[in-house]
Amino acid sequence: MKRRIFFAVLIVIAVALITVGMIMEVRHLQIKSYEKNAIYLPAGFTITAHTGCNNTKDNSIASMKTGVSYGADIVEFDVSIYNGEPVMSHDTPKGNELSVKEAFDFLSSQDTTKANVDLKTSENISKIYTYAKTYKVTNKIFFTGVEDVDVANVKEQCPGIPYYLNISIDKSKNEDDAYISSLISKVRNFGAVGINANYKGGSAKLTQEFQNSGLLVSYWGANDELSLNKVLEFSPDNITTKDPKMLTEIIKKRS
């Protein structure tokens, strides 16, 4: 009985290893297929280092510094409000988070680096604007995390700061002219500079149609070699990734 169990376990392990090996081989072949294609990136293309990039702590100055060191044009951090103060936090803040002032202080020391301020709330955000003016970085920041219901607050409390509209793209319609046109109209109506969306819903056609309409397309969620190669096929204006180092290397390899 024990021998049967032993051999059954061995078979399960062997099947699992073979399956993993097959998956890895398929991924390898997909990457090689992408690498055969030249990439065409629009003028002004940027790389954004997602907070916590390359195994740094989320919403830390170390994350921002690491992103810059690996060639990112933009660094991203999350902002929540704690007792009326904007702090760097993705979840409900506890009171020990870094102040946005520290992020802006770092940003003010950079010549060309910009910051993607990913809003986790649009309530009581006026101090973000106040601090941005204090540290003279209003021209270096923009907002993501902005949903339909947030636009009015953003416009009123942080006037003049650009923002992307967060969009959940219906993958089944990302080649459909009417659907793409409706998204473009929505973004224009809300006064956003473009869309911020998960790359899994994107397409080259959708990206190009937005760009032809004078709107920017920023994709996030691509953090490994295969997904980064895939999203480059769309020729977006920006890619936000937790591995800016890898993305920089892939672009050099495919250029």
N, C-alpha and C positions, 0 to 999 in steps of 0.2 A: 504493500500500500504506500509506504513512504517513498519507495523507488518510483512508483507511478507519479506521485505528487512532484517529486524532484524533477523528473523528465518533463512533466507538464509545465513546471515553472521555467525550465530551460527553453522550452518551445516558445512560451510567451515572451521571454526576454529576447530570443532570437528574432521573432516576428517584429517586436518593437524596434530592435536595432536595424533590421532591414527596412522597416517603414521610415524611420528617421533618416537613414541613408538615402532612400529614394527621394524623400522630401528635400533634403539638402542638395541632391544632384539636380533636381528640377529647378530649385532656386538658383543654383549656379548657372544652369543653362539659360534661365531667364535673364540673369544679369549680363551674361555674355552677349545675349541677343540685343539687349538695350545698348551695350557698349559699342555695337556696330553702327549705331545711329549718331550722327552729329547732333549736337544740341544747339538750339538757337534761343538765347536769352535776351529779353528786351533791354533796351537802354535803361539804365537805372536799376537793374536787377539787384536785389539785396538778399543777404542771408541773415536770418534772425536766430540768435542763440536762445532757445527756450530756457526758462528758469530751471536750474538744476542740471544744466548741460554738462556732459562729460563727467558724470558722477560727482558733481559738486552739490552742496546743500541748496535746496529750493529757496528762492527769495533771499539770497545772500549777496553780499558784495563780491565774494569769491566767485560766485557763478557769473556775475557780470564781467569780472576781470578775465575769467577763463574764456568766455565767449569772445571777448575782444582779442585775446591772445591767439585764438584759433581762426581769426579772420572774419568774424561776424561783423556786419555793418550795423546791426541793431541788437540790443539786448532786451529781453523780456522779463517782466516781473509782475506778480499779481498784487492787486490792491484791495484791501477791505478797510472798513472803518471801525475803530475801537475808541469808544468814548469821544466821538467827534474828531478823532485824529486818523488820517490815512496812514495805514501801515502795510508792510509787505507781507501779505498772507493770502493763501488760496482758500483756506477754510475759516470758520468762525474764529476770530483772533482771541487770544488769551491774555494779551497785555505785555508779552515779552518779545514781540516781533520788532523788527527794524522799522524805523520811521521812513516814510517816503522821502523825508529831507535827506537822509543818508544816501539814498539812491540818486537823488538829484545832485547832491554834492559830488558824488563820483562822476556823474554825467557831465557836470560843469567843467571837469578837468580834462575831458576828452575833446579832441579837435573836431572829429567828424562823426563819432558814434552817436546813434539815436536810441531812443527807448520806446518799446511797445509797452504801454501801461495797460495791463489786462484787468479791466474793472470787474470785480465780483459783486459790486453794488453800484447803483447810480444815485443812491440817497446820500445827502450831506457830503458831496465831493468837492465843494467849493474850495476847501483848503489845498486840494491838489493844485488848483490853478494859482492860489496865493503863493504856495511854495515854489512852483515852477517859475513864477515871476521873480521871486526873491533870489533864486539861484540862476536866473537868466537862462532857463532851458525851455522856454515855451516853444521855441522853434525847433527843439530837438525831441519832442514827445508827440505821441499820438495814442489814441485809445483803440483797444479791441475789447471783446466781451460785451459789446453794445448790442442789445436786442431792441426790437421795435419800441418796447415800453420805456426804454432808457434814453431815447434820443432827446426828448424834451428837457430832461434834467441835465444832460451833457451840454446841450446848447446853452442853457440858461446859466449853469454854474461854472462852466469852463469854456467861455466864448472864444471862438477862433482856433481851438485845438482840434485838429483833424481826427476823424474816427472812421473805422471800418465797421460795417454792419455784419454781425455774426449771422451766417446763413447755414442751415442744414440742407444740403443739396440732395434732391431726390435722384439717386444714381440711375434709376430706370428712365429718367427724363433728361439726362445731361447732354443728350444730342438733339433734343427736341426744340425746334425754333421758337415755338410759342412759349414754352416753359422758360427758356433762357431769356426771351424778351420780357416776360413778366418779372423775372428776377431783376433785370436791368432797370426796369421802370420802378420797382420797389426801392432799390438802392438810391436811385436818383431822387425819388420823392422824399426820402428820409435824409437827404443831404450828405450822405456818406461818400468817402473818397473811393470806396470799393468794397469788396467782400473779404471776410476772413472765414475760411471753411476747411473742414477736414478733407485731405487730398483724396480720400477714398470715394468721394462723390464727384470729384472733378473730371474734366476731360479737356482735351486740347481745343475742341470746338467751343465749349463754354468759355474757356479762358480767353480765346481770341475774340469772341463776340463782345465780351466785357471790355477788353482792351480797345477794340475798334470803337467802342462807345465812350472812350475816354475815362474808363474806370479801372481801378487797380484790382488785381487778384492775388490774394495771399493764402497759401495753403499751409496747414499744420498737420502733425501726426505722422510724418515720415521720419523715422528715426533709425532705420537700418539700411544696409547697402541696397537691397532690392527695392524698397519703397522709395528711397531717395532717387534711384535711377528712374523709377517709374514716373515720379512727379516732375522730374526734369523734362520728360517728354511733353508735358503740357505747356512749357515755356511761360511760367507764371512770373509775376513781378517780384514775388517774395516767397521764400520757403522758410518756415519756422521749424527748427529741429533741435533735438537734444544732443545731436552730434555734429556741430558745425565743422569740426575738424574733418570728419569723413566727407561731408558734403563738399567742402573746399577741395579735397583731394579728388573726388569724383569729377568735379567740374574741370579741373586741370587735366585729368586723364581723357575726358571726352571732348575737350575743346580743340 
